[in-house]
Amino acid sequence: MVSLEDAGAGAFLKNISIVGGGWAGLSAAVHAVKSGWKVSLYEAAPQLGGRARRVVRNELHLDNGQHILVGAYRDTLALMRTVGVDIPSSLWRMPLALKYVDGSGIQLKNIPAPINVLAGILTATGWSWPDKGRFLWQALQWQRQQFSCATGLSVTDICTGIPPVIMRQLVEPLCVSALNLPCDKANAQIFLRVLKDALLGEVGSSDMLIPRVDQSALFPDKALEWLTQQGAQVFTHRRISDLRELPPSHKVLACPAWEAAGLVSHLSPSWASQALGMRHTSIATVYLQTNDEIDWPLPMMALKSHATAPSQFAFDKGRLSQRLEMQGVIAMVVSNSTCDKDALTELVLRQAHEELGFKSLKPLLTVVEKRAAFACTPGLLRPSMHIHDGVMACGDYVAGPYPSTLEAGVRSGIQVIEFLNNSALDENSA
Ligand SMILES: Cc1cc2nc3c(=O)[nH]c(=O)nc-3n(C[C@H](O)[C@H](O)[C@H](O)COP(=O)(O)OP(=O)(O)OC[C@H]3O[C@@H](n4cnc5c(N)ncnc54)[C@H](O)[C@@H]3O)c2cc1C
């Protein structure tokens, strides 16, 4: 990254105001401080973290939603290290696995790509040899096309050669967990990009990294500590409703698309209308408590979800966190959920009894995030980071190669600061 302080004679301090303290805003703040900017960050909520934050229930540290990271989240992991997060004790790392409780499914081996993918497919259980052959052939076609395809295609469109059992047990769960949409509604270009970066990236890119601490402890708490130590000003409970409330400064809007649209509709109606046009999908997390022993081979299991058994993944929070009070806590994730909270809790309870075989179960908390992710549909056009002179946007929804993820937010925070660094250097040398 270009640093203003590294620019020698041209070094100077300038002010940046960041509106929103989710992972994108915090990423922008950390990178701005590292580049020598004077940073003020304004967050409407009482706590930082936005859509990835702690929720406390009965003194248990849960989250507003269960998250998974992958090894390919290069910038997120680097950012966490910068603010002092100890990655090995904060994230449970394991090779990519989509294993079901009946033993079927796939688990990659701890060997370099693409041999790990090949070995994973060949040793997957529950798939016939002809099915594996057809899937490998399709994967080879994707590779030949360098994991790109025409805009406007859905994931279903690019999977015509894949047998139904592999669609059900692999492609659909991957698609819904990465893009939060079923294959027929999901953007094929972005799906292929995720596959490429995760499956064919450097060693460990496809690993799953599951939080062992709550989402606030995973990064926002440390980021606040680091930013404060570095002299940045961080205000919580501070909702910005008019940009004139901010001091003279470059302005970075790291709030959600619809909020940013409201703040800039007078400055850039076309940007605001594109941002307002974005659609969103929900994710629910149903936390359950059991007294039964949890004997899954892995701390995260895939589930055979369908309309009346809506959860796609279950997480053993006790095994992940190792904390006594978390023993017996299970997080069941329902991506792209549509039914109401109570009905959903009932369905998920029944699914946990039937599919996971629990006898004792009680609901702890259900969190439904209605606008968890932007709808990553075929042909989607995303707003750019440039809004108006001196006003930029960052956030997971801003134009970029990834779906609604922590990595998309973090990268967008870096991108906006790099742009401001370069503009400041240009101004300085003019
Ligand atoms: C339930 C759930 C599960 C998810 N699972 C995963 C996962 O497994 N893996 C993954 O990578 N991603 C996952 N995501 C997506 C990920 O959480 C988001 O992509 C990421 O947190 C977006 O960060 P952001 O900073 O762009 O936006 P946000 O987190 O939305 O941050 C925006 C911030 O702006 C603040 N704000 C809004 N208006 C104002 C205002 N006017 N003034 C000041 N502040 C304001 C908000 O309070 C918020 O803190 C999940 C999301 C949810 C909700």
The ligand as a Tripos MOL2 file, in Angstrom:
@<TRIPOS>MOLECULE
LIG
   53    58     1     0     0
SMALL
NO_CHARGES

@<TRIPOS>ATOM
      1 C1        -26.3240  -13.7190    9.5500 C.3       1 LIG1
      2 C2        -25.1650  -13.4290    8.6610 C.ar      1 LIG1
      3 C3        -24.2960  -14.4440    8.3020 C.ar      1 LIG1
      4 C4        -23.2070  -14.1600    7.4700 C.ar      1 LIG1
      5 N1        -22.3210  -15.1590    7.1790 N.ar      1 LIG1
      6 C5        -21.1720  -14.8480    6.5590 C.ar      1 LIG1
      7 C6        -20.1420  -15.8160    6.4270 C.ar      1 LIG1
      8 O1        -20.2770  -16.9510    6.8660 O.2       1 LIG1
      9 N2        -18.9940  -15.4460    5.8130 N.ar      1 LIG1
     10 C7        -18.7980  -14.1690    5.3310 C.ar      1 LIG1
     11 O2        -17.7130  -13.8850    4.8110 O.2       1 LIG1
     12 N3        -19.7810  -13.2500    5.4100 N.ar      1 LIG1
     13 C8        -20.9390  -13.5540    6.0160 C.ar      1 LIG1
     14 N4        -21.9150  -12.6070    6.1640 N.ar      1 LIG1
     15 C9        -21.7600  -11.3100    5.4940 C.3       1 LIG1
     16 C10       -20.8620  -10.3520    6.2740 C.3       1 LIG1
     17 O3        -21.2470  -10.2680    7.6170 O.3       1 LIG1
     18 C11       -20.9760   -8.9790    5.6220 C.3       1 LIG1
     19 O4        -20.5960   -9.1030    4.2670 O.3       1 LIG1
     20 C12       -20.0720   -7.9410    6.2700 C.3       1 LIG1
     21 O5        -20.2100   -7.9370    7.6680 O.3       1 LIG1
     22 C13       -20.4340   -6.5770    5.6830 C.3       1 LIG1
     23 O6        -19.6550   -5.5840    6.3070 O.3       1 LIG1
     24 P1        -19.8560   -4.0560    5.9120 P.3       1 LIG1
     25 O7        -18.9420   -3.3010    6.7950 O.co2     1 LIG1
     26 O8        -19.7440   -3.9210    4.4420 O.co2     1 LIG1
     27 O9        -21.3690   -3.6900    6.2660 O.3       1 LIG1
     28 P2        -22.1300   -3.6510    7.6780 P.3       1 LIG1
     29 O10       -21.6440   -4.7540    8.5390 O.co2     1 LIG1
     30 O11       -23.5840   -3.6220    7.3680 O.co2     1 LIG1
     31 O12       -21.6650   -2.3010    8.3520 O.3       1 LIG1
     32 C14       -22.3070   -1.0690    8.1720 C.3       1 LIG1
     33 C15       -22.2670   -0.3060    9.4800 C.3       1 LIG1
     34 O13       -22.7590    1.0030    9.2630 O.3       1 LIG1
     35 C16       -23.5120    1.3730   10.3870 C.3       1 LIG1
     36 N5        -24.4040    2.4700    9.9710 N.ar      1 LIG1
     37 C17       -25.5040    2.3800    9.1870 C.ar      1 LIG1
     38 N6        -26.0140    3.6120    8.9710 N.ar      1 LIG1
     39 C18       -25.2190    4.4860    9.6230 C.ar      1 LIG1
     40 C19       -25.2390    5.9030    9.7640 C.ar      1 LIG1
     41 N7        -26.1620    6.6540    9.1590 N.pl3     1 LIG1
     42 N8        -24.2710    6.4950   10.5300 N.ar      1 LIG1
     43 C20       -23.3090    5.7410   11.1480 C.ar      1 LIG1
     44 N9        -23.2610    4.3970   11.0340 N.ar      1 LIG1
     45 C21       -24.1870    3.7720   10.2760 C.ar      1 LIG1
     46 C22       -24.2370    0.0950   10.7560 C.3       1 LIG1
     47 O14       -24.7190    0.1470   12.0900 O.3       1 LIG1
     48 C23       -23.1250   -0.9290   10.5650 C.3       1 LIG1
     49 O15       -22.3630   -1.1110   11.7290 O.3       1 LIG1
     50 C24       -23.0280  -12.8640    6.9680 C.ar      1 LIG1
     51 C25       -23.9190  -11.8350    7.3110 C.ar      1 LIG1
     52 C26       -24.9690  -12.1150    8.1540 C.ar      1 LIG1
     53 C27       -25.8930  -11.0020    8.5500 C.3       1 LIG1
@<TRIPOS>BOND
     1     1     2 1
     2     2     3 ar
     3     2    52 ar
     4     3     4 ar
     5     4     5 ar
     6     4    50 ar
     7     5     6 ar
     8     6     7 ar
     9     6    13 1
    10     7     8 2
    11     7     9 ar
    12     9    10 ar
    13    10    11 2
    14    10    12 ar
    15    12    13 ar
    16    13    14 ar
    17    14    15 1
    18    14    50 ar
    19    15    16 1
    20    16    17 1
    21    16    18 1
    22    18    19 1
    23    18    20 1
    24    20    21 1
    25    20    22 1
    26    22    23 1
    27    23    24 1
    28    24    25 2
    29    24    26 1
    30    24    27 1
    31    27    28 1
    32    28    29 2
    33    28    30 1
    34    28    31 1
    35    31    32 1
    36    32    33 1
    37    33    34 1
    38    33    48 1
    39    34    35 1
    40    35    36 1
    41    35    46 1
    42    36    37 ar
    43    36    45 ar
    44    37    38 ar
    45    38    39 ar
    46    39    40 ar
    47    39    45 ar
    48    40    41 1
    49    40    42 ar
    50    42    43 ar
    51    43    44 ar
    52    44    45 ar
    53    46    47 1
    54    46    48 1
    55    48    49 1
    56    50    51 ar
    57    51    52 ar
    58    52    53 1
@<TRIPOS>SUBSTRUCTURE
     1 LIG1         1 GROUP 0 **** ****
